[in-house]
Amino acid sequence: MSNDTGRRARAAGAAAIVLASLAAGGCTPPPAPPPPPPKVTVVFPELRAVEEHELFNGWTAAVETVDVRARVRGHIETVHFRDGDIVKAGDPLFTLDTRPFQAAVDQARADRKALEAQLVAARKERARLEELLGKGGASQKQVEKQQADVEALEAHIAATAAQVQRAELDLEYARITSPIAGRTSRALLTEGNLVGASGTDPLLTTVVSVDPIHVYFDIPEPSLLKYRAVRQAREPEKLGQPASAKALPFTFALDTDEGWPREGLLDFAENVLDSTTGTLRVRGVVSNPDGFLIAGTRVHVRMVTAAAAEALLVPDAALLADQNMRYVLVVGADGKVQRRDLLPGRLLDDGQRVVLPGRDPERDLRPADRVIVEGQARARLNMPVEALDRDGQPVAPRGAAPAAAPR
């Protein structure tokens, strides 16, 4: 019995060892596959002809400004406009009490009429004396005296006619009208005030023209020289003409504008540079039919100062900063992330950034580089990534065969 029991125990132990070995071998997991490379969005740099612009600070000014004053002395009877009204040339602004001026006109006309009646009588008397002179009934002296009386009356009538004209002019001046079309300021004197009482001409209001409007700004001498070179290259026949004949375009914007939505044409430039500032003041004319632009408003002016030249552009969102260096991440031909240091130029209106040539041409950004614009945080230098376009499609290196579509 003891021998059988020992054999059974040894057989059970051996079976347990075999089962344990089999169990241990069958439960070992296979090694995990490596994670897929992160996905990034890439674009190719764009080659585009870009003009060089410069920005200047400017201001608007009215084409015409008139200070309205009374030409005659009198009390203001009526103010015909509201403060800030738009008026046309010839529209009434103020009316003075016209009664004194009308009375002066009536008086001058009556005096002229009386003198004209006397002249008729004097001419008749002269004719009668000339007839009597031939018959011996009048002397030559009498005829000559009558002739002198006629000429004196004619001179008085001419003087009275001038007085009538002056009185009528004063009556016209009592009705003060706008000399130009534009916008009024506030009425500085109102009904009942006496104007011209102290012998001065008080300011009643100011009228400024609205459409068109001028834009003034100062161009530094270096920018002016570049700009003249551009104009000479484009239109050499217009270089010697005045600014009004060149019709040079420019764009500008208000502080609240986005981009450069407003346009104008240069029509004047000073004939000498300001020696204290080294700038030349220029002026542009801008259409302002709705009167939105107000004289004295600050504006930002943009002008082309260099001819169009081909430049390499990348989205500004792709640029990264490392201390004082700007760079972009690109996907190399081997699918791994590389770095391209660059010198950023100016930012264009569409969000593209001009890339300037660097010191090392071998490390400059190239048109064939796949620039990472989204997913930079997932990209690591010298590590593989999956380059996709904005639609999620694979982007192969330029010159390489496109990847086959999955079946």
Secondary structure, DSSP 4 states (H G I P E B T S, - for coil): -HHHHHHHHHHHHHHHHHHHHHHHHHTPPPPPPPPPPPEEEEE--EEEEEEEEEEEEEEEEES-EEEEE-SS-EEEEEE-S-TT-EE-TT-EEEEE--HHHHHHHHHHHHHHHHHHHHHHHHHHHHHHHHHHHHHTSS-HHHHHHHHHHHHHHHHHHHHHHHHHHHHHHHHHHTEEE-SSSEEE---SS-TT-EESTTSS--EEEEEE--SSEEEEEEEEHHHHHHHHHHHHHH-GGGTTS-HHHH-EEEEEE-TT-SS--EEEEEEEE-SS-BTTTTEEEEEEEE--TT--S-TT-EEEEEEEEEEEEEEEEEEGGG-EEETTEEEEEEE-TTSBEEEEEEEEEEEPTTSEEEEEP-S-GGGS--TT-EEEEE-GGG--BTSB-EEE-TTS-B-PPTTSPPPPPP-
